[in-house]
Each structure stands twice: as structure tokens, then as C-alpha cells.
Amino acid sequence: MRTLVADDDADSLALLKDLLPQWGHDVVGVEDGEQAWNLMVERDAPRLLILDWVMPRIDGLQLCRQLRERYKTSPVYIILLTSRCQSGDLVHALEAGADDYVTKPFVFKELRARLQVGARVLDLQSHLCECERLRAVLQTTGAVCHEMNQPLQTVLTAAQLLAMSLPPDDPNQEVLVTLREGVERMGEFTRGMMRLAHTNTKP
């Protein structure tokens, strides 16, 4: 998973850039909050972030707030990394938009576990977003099929009435049979799509 690490401490940044790839992360490292923000406004920005609290230009809390404002519908998971360990600090971090909070010096196993939680949450959020998109497509499809069903029924009725008005040996009877069969197949399809949309979009 592509992961952003923002830390102005060179040793800490180097450690994380060396450690995280061993856990399956494609790491992008930056040295301050402004660089992190510039990266996050680009296309295909990372969705898993480790941010140091105290950084020049834009600190971790402000960056959290800006990211939450920008990514209201797209999932990002933010772990705030800091030496602060008071309960009030944790509250400030969570209120700013952090999803998790790790104190320095961090325990490797603990950080790895928290990153795994973040990855699972992002996977779940992505899955839910995809389900919502599918739900919207099905709702639109159901509405379109509903609108198509009445005209199809009108055409079928007209074809049946016309067939009844013609002699049985009229050559147009075969044309009407073909027309009715085509309309009936389309009707079966639209009704099937309406049932599918109804079943999968119920609250």
C-alpha cells in the first residue's frame, strides 16, 4: 500500500522509510507539512498517512484538518506520530481528524499493527464506496427500465390488436409475430432489471 510519511526529524523519517517497505508499504517520505499537503492534492495521492505532530510550515494537526476538509468523500487514514502522551493531546489529535495516535519512541510491532488496522479500514471504506456506486447504477437502471416498460406494453397491445384485425393468412402476420416476440423479450429483460434493482437497493 502506498503510504505517506511526513516527519521533520531526519532520523525518524529515515527509520520509517527503511522499516515500512519491509511490511509491504510503498513509502513516500517528506520533511514538513507543506510538502505533505502538496503531495496530497495531487492525483492518486496516498490514502494511508503517518504524520508527525510538530512540523514546520504546517503542523500535523492543521494538516489533519485540511485533509478532512478536502477528502470528505474519499477515504484517508491518518496516524499521528508524536512524543506527546497526555490524554488531552489524544483528544486534540482525534478532534483534528486523526484516526489513530502513536507516541514516540514507538514500538515496531505496535506501529505495524496500527498500520494493518488502517489498511483494513481503507479496504472496507473502498468496498463500501464501490457498493454505493453500484447501488446508484442499479437505481438508475431500474428507473430507466420502469420508464421503458409502459411503452413496450403499448407496442405489444397494438401489435396484438393489429394481428386480430388481419386475416390469418395475411403475410404481415409473421412480421407481427416477430415484433411481439421481440417486445416480449425486451419486457422480460426490463422487468428482470427492475426486480434486481429493487432487491439490491432496498434499505
RAMO-V180844 format. One record per helix or strand. SS is the DSSP state (@ for helix, = for strand). FROM is the first residue (numbers start at 1). TO is the last residue. Records with the same first field share a line. If there is no record, write none. Layout:
SS: FROM-TO + FROM-TO
This chain:
=: 2-6 + 26-30 + 48-52 + 77-82 + 100-103
@: 10-23 + 33-40 + 60-70 + 87-96 + 108-165 + 172-200
